[in-house]
Every structure is written in structure tokens, then in C-alpha cells.
Amino acid sequence: MKTPTLDTAAGEPVIIAEQRDRFLQNRINERGRRMLWRFGALGWFVIDSALAGGSVFAAYWLSPFTQYLEPDNRHAPLWLAMVGYAILVGVISNIAGLQDPRHPRQLWMILMRVCGVVVAATVLLMLELTVVHYVTLGRYVLVAMTAFTFSAIGLSRILVWIHFSSSLAPSICLLGEDRFCFQAARFLEEHPLPFRARTISDVDDIGQVDSLSRWAVEHGIDEIVYDPSSELASDDALLRCLDHGINIRSYPDFVEANYCLVPVQRIDAKWLFSSRLDLAHPYYHGVKRFIDVFFGVLGLLLSAPLVAIAFVLIKLESHGPVFYSQIRVGQFNRNFRIYKLRTMVQNAEQGGAAWAKTGDSRVTRIGRILRKTRLDEVPQFWNIICGDMSLVGPRPERPEFVSMLRTKIPFYVQRHLVKPGLTGWAQINYPYGASVEDAMHKLTYDLYYVKRASLWLDVQILLRTVGAIMKGAR
């Protein structure tokens, strides 16, 4: 887009009057085209479900045997196959991480995930139709349906994540001191979302502060991301940029909106005060409590046979109790007793509290299996029923570690503003950690959940947890 001529006769960068309206409208339209191809998890869920349902419809419509399949009670009607397949593909895509734009965007990895989703959804659909409805799919429809779905979902990711996201990547400007610009630019390089970033760390880079808007217009900047603690640019300069169709956003808000985490080192207490934390919303917490109790009881009942088997295996391998309990820190920093299946040798912490590490020699052979499958966490359904925990929330930590971490990590205790959970946003986004640095990274996700907690986010976490368990990610 060609930059309009600037009139500086009045001592300030003012866009020539006859070009101003057209220029601003073009900027808005161009930014809209870029935003058009940026979908969140909900958007991708709708797209994947629609593509799967459309693939079933196309397979039926193009099948030379459709006229024989429809009236035959042995074959699935079109509506049943479309609805079932659409829901399965949408849910399994979420579990596999195909609906998370923050995932790496290598072509081979995308196609492998799509292949796994299509195969799993097809197998589950055939089981559902056979076991529940006593019908089946024709072989032609089955082959065409899977081929169309793989092609459609794979092509959608290639076009949006690889083609459009790179060619229509937003141009942003990082505005702050040298240290801020360096750290922010490194963060953008380490994460896969496409942004064309420029930095301004000195007023001399742009002459006078008041010329910021002219500089941004000349370089085609879509958004200025500023350091809230810096006074490099005045409010008037940022307002003038806003008047020229340039988005203005603080760095914490930018990272939160695009990367679904909170940069703990770049926020202050005022950020928490202005976050509109609704810790007592009656509808959300009422529905969530009902879901917790329902699935807590269901989880105990369904897992009872597995717990019985684990009971025997733990007893056979090592001496000591089968169940293990610890004091953990819960909501509003209140302590409670958590229950687990024992995965370590007896008296594993004679030398004091210590983080469990990868390949920990204290973990028994059965314990490793229980940890990989997360069966050791099953007794915590009782904590959920009692109200000490929820299905979703930050994982509860031990008081000894909380006392240490709160002195080293800012806002660590604020993760206790909500109930701890059996699984959480940090657990599905960050690997198992055992250090202060890991605790810092997990806190960035925990604070995001504290601020953005909702039923939709809870559903995403539960679905993604299924994928993490299947990979043995622990």
C-alpha cells in the first residue's frame, strides 16, 4: 500500500486532507484481510466439523451406489453419518492440537496429525454405527469420505497456517527500552506465530516522539506493542498513532491475546486489579461445581476396576500403603490433604521435600506406568467431590515449595485465586517441570487461566488432556 504524502508545514505529521479518509479505510481493509485468516480454537472447531460433514455429503452424492444405500436399513442414512463424523472430527482435532494456532507449522507434522485425526474419527464412526445403530457405511462412501476429509483439512491448514499466515503476517512495532525490545523480539522468534516485528528502543530512532505516527505510517506498521513501564512515547503520541488507524496495545495484553499466557515479569499489581477477575460468578461456578461432582462420582466408579488392579500390583512390588496423601495449598492459600496412588518407594522423602524429576530413582516400576497414564491421580476425584479441587485449575503445590517460590516468582500466590485442578492450562502447554524456572513458565499459563476461566476453556483443557495422556506426556 502506497504511503500518502505528509504535510509538515504545520509542524506536525498530518495526512493530506483529500487522501486521509481513503488512506485510513485502506489500512482498515488491509488489516481486516489479515485478521480474516486468523482463527482460534472455536473457529477451527467449526471449520473442521463443517469440512468433515461436507466430505460425507460429497461422498454420498458422488457415490454410484447412493440410490441403493439410502432405502437399505443396513446402511447409515446421510444425516446420521454427517452429524456423527462432523462431531468426531471436530473433537479429535482439538485433542490432537490441530485447532491450536500456536503449534509448530511444519508441513509433515500437520499432515501426520490430520492423518491421525481422520483415521481415528473414521474408526470411531464405524464402531458407533455398528454397535449403536446396527448400520454400516458403504465401502465407496467410506474411502471417498476419508480421502475428502484428509484433503480438505490438510489443505485448510496449508493455506491458512503456511501460505496466508506468512504472506499476510501483521507488521508490529516493539516500543520500549533496549532490554525490553531484545527480550520481546527473542520471545517472538521462539514462538511460531508469524509477525513481522520492528523495534524502537530510542527516541533518536524516530527523531521526536511526536513523529512516531509518521514513522509508523511510512513503515506500514499495523500495531504498536509498547512496554507499560517505559516512558519512551507519550500518551499523545500513541493517541495520534491510533488516529491514523494503527492498533495500540501493551506487551502483556499482546502476549495474552496471541499466545494464551501472561508474561509475569512484565506485569504489576495494577494489571491484576484491572483484569476484572470474576471469582464468584454464580452461573459459571454453579455449573462448574455440578460438573465436578458428576464427573468426580463417575470417575471413581469407572476407575474402580483399574484401581483394584493397581492396588494388587503396588502391593506385590513394594512394601507400604497403596494410597498416599500429602498436604497441598488450595484456593485462597488454604491447605488441604490430597490423595494419590503411591508411585514411589516407601519413605522416599526422608531427606525432606524434593521435586520429582524425569527418571527419578525413587519411582517404582509400577509407579512409572501409573504416572504415564495418570492413574495415580484417580483418588483425587474424591478431593473434587469434597470441594477441595476442581476438574480444571492450576495444579496444587506443596506448602514448602509455595513458601520458597513466592519469594522468587512475582504473583505466584495469585494462582490460588481459583480452585486447584486435576488438570490445567499449564499442564497441557508446558512439560512436567521440577525447578524454579519451570514454575515460572507454568505460572504464565496459570495466570492466564485465572483471568480467562470459562466453560469453553475448561472443555478445551479436558480434551487436550486426553491427548496428553495418550502421548504419555508426563
C-alpha positions in Angstrom: 0.0 0.0 0.0 1.5 3.3 -1.1 2.1 5.8 1.8 0.4 9.1 1.3 2.2 12.4 1.2 2.7 14.0 4.5 2.2 17.7 5.2 4.7 19.0 7.8 4.2 22.7 7.3 2.2 23.0 10.5 5.0 21.4 12.4 3.3 18.0 12.8 2.8 15.0 10.5 -0.7 15.5 9.1 -2.0 13.4 6.2 -3.2 15.5 3.3 -6.9 16.0 3.8 -8.1 14.7 0.4 -6.1 11.4 1.0 -6.8 10.9 4.7 -10.2 9.1 4.5 -9.2 6.8 1.7 -5.9 6.0 3.3 -7.4 5.1 6.7 -10.1 3.0 5.0 -7.4 1.1 3.0 -5.5 0.4 6.2 -8.6 -0.9 8.0 -9.4 -3.1 5.0 -5.9 -4.5 4.7 -5.8 -5.3 8.4 -9.2 -6.9 8.1 -7.9 -9.2 5.4 -5.0 -10.3 7.6 -7.3 -10.9 10.6 -9.7 -12.9 8.4 -7.3 -15.8 8.3 -6.6 -15.9 12.0 -8.8 -18.5 13.6 -8.9 -19.5 17.3 -9.8 -22.9 18.7 -13.6 -22.3 18.3 -13.2 -21.2 14.8 -11.2 -24.2 13.8 -13.6 -26.5 15.5 -16.4 -25.1 13.4 -14.3 -25.3 10.2 -13.2 -28.9 10.8 -16.7 -30.0 11.6 -18.1 -28.3 8.5 -15.4 -29.8 6.3 -16.0 -33.3 7.7 -19.7 -33.1 7.3 -19.3 -31.7 3.7 -16.9 -34.6 2.9 -19.6 -37.1 3.9 -22.2 -35.3 1.8 -19.8 -35.3 -1.2 -19.0 -38.9 -0.7 -22.7 -39.9 -0.7 -23.6 -37.5 -3.6 -20.8 -38.8 -5.8 -21.3 -42.5 -4.9 -22.8 -44.5 -7.8 -24.5 -46.7 -5.2 -26.2 -44.0 -3.3 -29.7 -44.8 -4.7 -29.3 -48.3 -3.3 -27.8 -47.3 0.0 -30.5 -44.9 1.2 -33.5 -47.2 1.4 -31.5 -50.1 2.7 -31.8 -50.4 6.5 -28.3 -52.0 6.7 -26.6 -48.7 5.6 -26.3 -45.5 7.5 -28.5 -42.6 6.3 -26.8 -39.4 5.2 -27.8 -37.2 8.2 -26.5 -39.8 10.7 -23.1 -40.2 9.1 -22.7 -36.4 8.6 -23.6 -35.4 12.2 -21.6 -38.2 13.8 -18.5 -37.7 11.6 -18.6 -33.9 12.0 -18.6 -34.0 15.8 -15.9 -36.7 15.9 -13.5 -34.9 13.6 -14.1 -31.6 15.5 -13.4 -33.1 18.9 -10.5 -35.3 17.9 -8.8 -32.4 16.0 -9.0 -30.4 19.3 -7.5 -33.4 21.2 -4.7 -33.7 18.6 -3.8 -30.0 18.9 -4.8 -29.3 15.3 -7.0 -26.4 16.4 -4.2 -24.6 18.3 -2.5 -22.0 16.1 0.5 -21.9 18.4 1.6 -25.4 17.4 4.6 -25.7 15.1 3.7 -25.4 11.4 5.9 -27.9 9.7 4.1 -29.4 6.7 4.9 -33.0 7.5 3.8 -32.6 11.1 0.5 -31.1 10.1 -0.2 -33.8 7.6 0.6 -36.6 10.1 -1.8 -35.0 12.7 -4.5 -34.7 10.0 -4.0 -38.4 9.0 -4.3 -39.5 12.7 -7.4 -37.4 13.2 -9.1 -38.8 10.1 -8.3 -42.4 10.8 -9.4 -42.2 14.5 -12.6 -40.4 13.6 -13.4 -42.9 10.8 -12.8 -45.9 13.1 -14.9 -44.4 15.9 -17.7 -43.6 13.5 -17.8 -47.2 12.1 -17.9 -48.5 15.7 -20.8 -46.1 16.6 -22.8 -47.0 13.6 -22.3 -50.7 14.0 -22.7 -51.1 17.8 -25.3 -48.4 18.5 -27.3 -48.1 15.3 -26.7 -51.5 13.7 -25.9 -50.0 10.3 -22.7 -49.5 8.3 -21.1 -47.4 5.6 -20.7 -48.5 2.0 -17.0 -49.1 1.0 -17.1 -46.5 -1.7 -18.5 -43.9 0.7 -16.0 -44.8 3.4 -13.0 -44.4 1.1 -14.3 -41.2 -0.5 -15.2 -39.7 2.8 -11.8 -40.3 4.4 -10.0 -39.0 1.2 -12.1 -35.9 1.0 -11.7 -35.1 4.7 -7.9 -35.6 4.7 -7.6 -33.3 1.6 -9.9 -30.6 2.9 -8.5 -30.3 6.5 -4.9 -30.7 5.2 -5.4 -28.0 2.6 -7.1 -25.7 5.0 -4.1 -25.8 7.3 -1.6 -25.4 4.4 -3.5 -22.4 3.1 -4.1 -20.6 6.4 -1.1 -21.6 8.5 1.6 -21.8 5.9 0.5 -19.6 3.0 -1.8 -16.8 4.2 -0.2 -16.5 7.7 3.2 -15.8 6.1 2.1 -13.6 3.3 -0.4 -11.7 5.4 1.6 -11.5 8.6 0.8 -8.4 10.7 3.6 -5.8 11.0 4.2 -4.8 14.6 6.5 -2.4 16.3 8.0 -3.1 19.7 8.4 0.2 21.6 10.5 0.3 24.7 14.0 0.3 26.2 16.8 -1.9 24.7 16.3 -4.7 27.3 12.6 -4.9 26.6 13.0 -4.9 22.8 15.6 -7.6 23.0 13.5 -9.9 25.2 10.3 -9.3 23.3 12.0 -9.9 19.9 13.5 -13.2 21.3 10.1 -14.3 22.6 8.6 -13.8 19.1 11.4 -15.7 17.5 10.9 -18.7 19.8 7.2 -19.0 19.2 5.7 -20.0 15.9 3.1 -17.3 15.3 4.0 -15.2 12.2 4.7 -11.5 12.9 6.9 -9.0 11.1 8.4 -7.2 14.0 10.4 -3.9 14.1 11.8 -2.3 17.3 12.1 1.2 18.6 14.3 1.5 21.6 15.5 5.1 21.4 13.7 8.3 20.6 16.5 9.2 18.3 15.4 6.4 16.0 12.4 8.4 15.1 13.5 12.0 15.7 10.9 13.5 18.0 8.3 11.4 19.9 5.6 13.3 18.1 6.8 11.9 14.8 6.0 8.3 15.9 2.8 8.2 13.9 4.5 9.4 10.7 7.3 6.8 11.2 4.7 4.0 11.7 2.7 5.0 8.7 5.8 5.2 6.4 6.8 1.7 7.5 3.3 0.1 7.2 3.0 -0.7 10.9 -0.3 -2.4 11.9 0.2 -2.4 15.6 2.4 -0.8 18.2 3.2 -3.0 21.2 4.7 -0.9 24.0 6.3 -1.6 27.3 3.9 -0.2 30.0 6.9 0.6 32.3 8.6 2.7 29.7 8.0 6.4 29.1 9.6 6.4 25.7 6.4 7.5 23.9 3.8 9.9 25.4 0.1 9.2 25.5 -0.4 11.9 22.9 2.0 10.2 20.5 0.2 6.9 20.9 -3.2 8.5 20.5 -2.0 10.1 17.3 -1.0 6.7 16.0 -4.4 5.4 17.0 -6.0 8.2 14.9 -4.0 7.0 11.9 -5.5 3.5 12.1 -2.7 1.8 14.0 -3.6 -0.5 16.8 -2.0 0.3 20.2 -1.6 -2.5 22.8 0.6 -3.1 25.8 3.0 -6.0 25.7 1.2 -8.1 28.4 -2.1 -7.7 26.5 -0.5 -8.6 23.2 1.1 -11.8 24.6 -2.0 -12.8 26.4 -4.2 -12.4 23.3 -1.9 -14.2 20.9 0.0 -16.7 23.0 -2.6 -17.6 25.7 -0.2 -16.8 28.6 0.7 -13.9 30.8 4.2 -12.5 30.8 4.7 -12.5 34.6 7.9 -10.4 34.5 6.1 -7.6 32.6 3.0 -7.1 34.7 2.4 -5.3 38.0 -0.3 -5.3 40.7 -2.3 -2.8 38.6 -2.6 -5.4 35.9 -4.3 -7.8 38.3 -6.6 -5.0 39.6 -7.7 -4.1 36.1 -8.2 -7.7 34.9 -11.8 -7.8 36.0 -11.3 -11.1 37.8 -14.8 -12.5 38.5 -14.1 -15.0 41.2 -17.6 -15.5 42.4 -19.7 -15.6 39.2 -22.8 -17.6 40.3 -23.6 -19.3 36.9 -20.1 -20.3 35.9 -19.2 -21.6 39.3 -22.5 -23.3 39.9 -22.4 -25.2 36.6 -18.7 -26.0 37.2 -19.4 -27.4 40.6 -22.2 -29.6 39.2 -19.8 -30.9 36.5 -17.1 -31.5 39.1 -19.4 -33.6 41.3 -20.9 -35.5 38.4 -17.6 -36.5 36.8 -16.0 -37.0 40.2 -18.5 -39.7 41.1 -18.4 -41.1 37.5 -14.6 -41.1 37.6 -14.5 -43.1 40.8 -17.0 -45.7 39.6 -15.4 -46.2 36.2 -11.9 -46.3 37.5 -12.6 -48.7 40.4 -11.5 -51.9 38.4 -8.2 -50.2 37.4 -7.6 -49.0 40.9 -8.2 -52.6 42.1 -5.6 -53.9 39.7 -3.1 -51.1 40.7 -3.8 -52.0 44.3 -2.6 -55.6 43.8 0.4 -54.6 41.6 1.6 -51.9 44.1 1.4 -54.4 47.0 3.3 -57.1 45.0 6.2 -54.8 44.1 6.9 -52.9 47.3 6.0 -52.7 50.9 3.9 -49.8 52.2 0.5 -48.3 51.8 -1.2 -48.3 48.4 -2.7 -44.8 48.9 -0.5 -41.8 49.6 -1.5 -38.4 50.9 0.1 -35.0 51.1 -0.7 -31.5 52.3 -1.2 -29.1 49.3 -2.1 -25.5 49.0 -5.6 -24.9 47.7 -7.9 -21.9 46.9 -7.1 -18.7 48.8 -3.9 -20.4 50.2 -5.8 -22.8 52.4 -4.2 -26.2 52.9 -5.9 -29.5 52.2 -4.9 -33.1 52.0 -4.6 -34.6 48.5 -4.8 -38.4 47.8 -2.9 -40.4 45.2 -1.8 -43.9 44.4 1.7 -44.4 45.8 4.3 -44.4 42.9 7.5 -44.1 45.0 9.2 -46.4 47.4 8.2 -46.1 51.0 9.9 -43.2 52.9 11.1 -41.7 49.7 11.4 -38.2 51.3 13.4 -39.0 54.4 15.8 -36.2 53.4 13.0 -33.6 53.1 10.6 -32.4 50.3 12.0 -32.6 46.8 10.6 -32.3 43.3 10.1 -35.4 41.3 12.4 -35.5 38.3 12.5 -37.4 35.0 14.0 -40.8 35.6 13.7 -40.3 39.4 15.2 -43.4 41.1 12.5 -43.2 43.9 9.7 -44.1 41.4 8.8 -47.8 41.3 8.3 -49.7 38.0 4.5 -49.8 38.6 4.7 -46.1 39.6 6.2 -45.1 36.2 3.2 -46.8 34.4 0.8 -45.1 36.8 2.4 -41.7 36.2 2.5 -42.1 32.4 -1.2 -43.0 32.3 -2.0 -40.6 35.2 -3.8 -43.3 37.0 -2.0 -42.3 40.2 -4.2 -39.2 40.2 -7.5 -41.1 40.2 -8.0 -40.8 44.0 -8.2 -37.1 43.6 -11.7 -37.5 42.3 -12.5 -37.7 46.0 -10.9 -34.3 46.6 -13.1 -33.0 43.7 -16.3 -34.4 45.3 -15.3 -32.9 48.6 -14.8 -29.4 47.0 -11.1 -29.1 47.7 -10.3 -29.4 44.0 -11.9 -29.0 40.6 -11.5 -30.9 37.4 -9.7 -28.0 35.8 -7.4 -25.5 37.5 -3.8 -24.9 38.4 -2.1 -28.0 39.9 -1.9 -27.7 43.7 1.7 -27.4 45.1 3.1 -28.3 48.4 3.4 -25.6 51.1 7.2 -26.0 51.3 7.5 -25.2 47.7 5.0 -22.4 47.8 6.8 -20.7 50.6 10.0 -20.8 48.5 8.5 -19.9 45.1 6.5 -16.9 46.4 9.8 -15.2 47.3 11.4 -15.8 43.9 8.5 -15.5 41.5 6.2 -12.4 41.4 2.5 -13.0 41.8 3.0 -16.8 42.5 0.3 -16.9 45.2 -2.3 -15.3 42.9 -2.6 -18.7 41.1 -4.5 -19.7 44.3 -7.4 -17.3 43.5 -9.2 -20.3 41.9 -9.5 -23.9 43.0 -6.6 -26.2 42.0 -7.4 -28.8 39.4 -6.9 -32.4 38.4 -5.5 -30.9 35.1 -4.9 -27.4 34.0 -3.9 -25.0 31.2 -0.2 -25.2 32.3 -0.2 -29.0 32.3 -1.2 -29.2 28.6 1.0 -26.4 27.4 4.2 -27.0 29.3 6.1 -30.2 30.1 6.5 -31.7 33.5 8.8 -29.4 35.5 11.0 -29.6 38.6 12.7 -26.2 39.0 12.0 -22.6 39.8 12.3 -21.7 36.1 9.7 -24.3 35.2 7.4 -23.0 37.9 7.8 -19.5 36.4 6.8 -20.8 32.9 3.9 -22.7 34.3 2.7 -19.6 36.2 2.4 -17.7 32.9 -0.3 -20.2 31.9 -1.9 -20.4 35.3 -2.4 -16.7 35.5 -4.0 -16.8 32.0 -6.4 -19.4 33.3 -7.2 -17.4 36.4 -8.1 -14.4 34.2 -9.8 -16.2 31.4 -11.5 -19.1 33.2 -14.7 -20.2 31.3 -16.6 -23.4 30.4 -15.2 -23.3 26.9 -11.6 -23.1 28.1 -12.3 -25.9 30.6 -13.6 -28.1 27.7 -10.5 -27.4 25.7 -8.3 -28.3 28.6 -10.1 -31.6 29.2 -10.0 -32.5 25.5 -6.3 -31.7 25.3 -5.6 -33.6 28.5 -6.9 -36.7 26.7 -4.3 -36.1 24.0 -1.5 -35.6 26.6 -2.5 -38.9 28.4 -2.4 -40.7 25.0 1.1 -39.4 24.4 2.2 -40.2 28.0 3.2 -36.6 28.4 4.4 -36.6 32.0 
